[in-house]
Amino acid sequence: MLTADQARHLGNARGSDLRDLMQQAAAVKRQYWGETVTYSRKVFVPLTNMCRDTCTYCTFVKHPSSPEAHIMTPSQVMQTARSGEKTGCKELLFSLGEKPELRYEHAKSALAALGYDTMIGYLADVCEMVLQETTLLPHVNAGTLSDDEIDQLRPYAASMGMMLETTSKRLMKKGQPHYGCPDKSPLQRLRTLERAGQKKVPFTTGLLIGIGETWGERIEALEAINASHARYGHIQEVIIQNFQRKPGISMENSPEPSLTDMLRTLAVARLILSPDISLQAPPNLNERHIEYLNAGINDWGGISPVTIDFINPQHRWPVIEELAKSTQLAGQNLEERLTVYPSYLTEKTEFINPDVLSKSQGLWEKIGTSTARHIGGVL
Ligand code: SF4
């Protein structure tokens, strides 16, 4: 394992130094997670693409004046959920912009037409609908959350998530990616991590790398996540996501992180974070993603056989059977998991509402007893 001080000196590790670092990270992965790499078979629901923030790397967000701006209706949510059920998904992931009704009259009136004052209130109700009327487990990515907002969502969500992205306050200054984005204040995001821990929510977070942060700021963010987990035991996974250029965004000409940078960051993350935190990197954002397996990851994250990656629409999900083959060629086994990790279903059961827990345990048993657990076959 690494101390933060040691990690701060590794920002330029390459060649044999990088190989040594990756070997240490891969050994920790093997010791804690064995030869298994997991993924969650899921369907994505972009509940609204309106947002009060304006991150300069985002293509998901649409200004309310755009004809593409929308809030999905309950029947559209159910239609997408049914397509997920038909293709063997176990998780439905709600992704949405942050609190658009606080900034835009159009978002406020569109929500009012659905009978709601707040997006979180609407999200809680559609989450309950998915929990009760489908075989899927809801996971919500709703950004920064207050205590009251977590209380509204917790009874119906198996797990929640919010990318910390960075702890750099510098990136909120004029000309930087988070300028004018109140929800990207590192303080607000760290507070959400703390609240999720205090309220016992299995939580996903992570770093977005390559948006202008320094190596030292990456280490600081990993340390902050690990410290929060040490206090509450709620961080079930950390995603290391690489920034992607997209046409039409303000950062369309900014450089993307190299594979070396990604490998170095993954290895350091594996060696800083507690080994029980799952380390994940998206397979669709780098053609050479299989090399991540040498840097200590144990999870490919959510992959959908039915919906696109709405955040990076130009990057297709891998075909699950092909990912299983390439993972196997690298000497590891691909296995399916749920949105909530097994330790919360067997040991830390107080983290999940009883209704959600019994549904999750039933699905876990079904995956465990089925040959479909391997290679992601449809149950
Ligand atoms: S908060 Fe999320 S949805 Fe909103 S602009 Fe930033 S990245 Fe896009």
Boltz pocket constraint, residues with backbone or C-beta under 6 A from the ligand:
constraints:
  - pocket:
      binder: B
      contacts: [[A, 51], [A, 52], [A, 53], [A, 54], [A, 55], [A, 58], [A, 59], [A, 60], [A, 61], [A, 96], [A, 97], [A, 98], [A, 143], [A, 181], [A, 183]]
      max_distance: 6.0
